Amino acid sequence: MSAKILLVDDENDIRMLFRLALQNAGYVVKEAADGLEAIGMIQVEVFDAVVLDISMPRLDGVSAIDTFRVMRNGQTVPIIVMTALSDAEVKRRAFEKGAVDFLVKPISPTDLVETLRRHIVTPNASS
């Protein structure tokens, strides 16, 4: 069974680009446009990893990480943060909350796929 990824970004074009790259790499991808939508999805589905933007309407990525951890009773799911913010404080807060990696936009689809491969193990994701 392929790993299931939750891709969270408020920019539709970015979600589409990364969804296609992740699907081509063998992952099952679900999408959310902001942190609140992602929380709703995490309540009903189990994901192998979350790719999460920081700057989003309604609920930012750092706040969403906190909520994910509480909802999953602390269960760890790799959370990869992607953002246009290269501020060291944002990066520190993301790692403090539980992110396993931090990518600064612009990000190539190949870099995202390689980052995910480092953090999740799935026998069916193609090389």
N, C-alpha and C positions, 0 to 999 in steps of 0.2 A: 504494500500500500504506500502511495506517495505521501510525503509530508504535506501538511496543510498549513498555509501561510496566511496570516491576516495582514493585509496591506492597508495602511491608514495614512491618507494624505488628502488635503482639501482641494488639491489641484487635479482635475480629471485627467488632463494630458499626462501628468506624471504617473498617475495610477495606471493608465492604459499602457504606457511604455514599459513600466516595470512588471505589470501583470503578464504581458506577452513574453517578456524575457524569462520570467519565473516559470510560466507554463511550458515554454520551450525547453527549460532545464528539467522538466518533469515534476514540478510542484503543482499542487492544487491551490488555487488562490481565491480568497474571498476579499472583498474590498469594503472599506468604510471611509466616509468623507470627513469625519471628525472624531474626536475622542468619545463623545457621547454615543455615536453610532457604534463605535468599536466596543464600548462597554456592553451595549445591548447584545452584540454578537457573541462576546465572550461568555455571557450568561447562559447561552444555549448551545454553544459549540466549543470543542476542544481544538486548540491550534498547537502546532509544533513550534511555531515561531511567530513573532509579531514584528513587522517593519513599520515604524511609527515616526511621522513628522512631529516636530515640536510646535511650530507656530500654526495653530488651527483655530477656527471659530468655535464657540460654545465651550470647548474643553481642550486645553493645550495638552501636548504629549507628556510632559512631566507629571501633570495631575492625573492623566490617564494611567500612567505606570503605577502610581500609588493605588489607584482603584483596582487595577488588575491584580495586584499582589494581595489585597484584602479579599477580593472576590474568590480567588483561587486558594484561599487559606495559606498564602505564602508559597504555594507551589511555584516552582520556577519554570518559566517558559522563556527561551531566549528572546530578548527584546533588542532590536537593532534600531537605533535612532538615526534618522536622517533629517538634516536641517540646513538651511542657508545661513544659520547663525553660527559663526565660528568662535564666539565668545567663550573664554575658558570657564567662566562661571556657569554657563548653560551646560557645558560638557561635564563639569564636576557634579552638578545637580542630577543630570541624567544618569551618570554612573552610580551616584549615591542612592538613587531610587531603584536601581536594579538593571539598567541597560547593560548589555554585554558588549556592544560596539557602538561607535559614533561616527557617522559618515557625513561629510560636509558637501552640500550641493554646490555645483552640479556633480552628479554621480552617474557613472556609466552603468548601464544595465549589467554588463559583465562584472563590474566591481561588486554590485549588489548580490549577484548570484554567487560569486566567490566568497563573499562575506557570510552569506547564509550557509554555505557548505562547511565553513569552519565551525559553525555553531550548532548545527543539527546533523544528525546521522539518520539517513534513510536509505535502505537498500535499493529502492526503485528510482531515485532521482538520477537521471542520466547525466553523463559527464559532459 
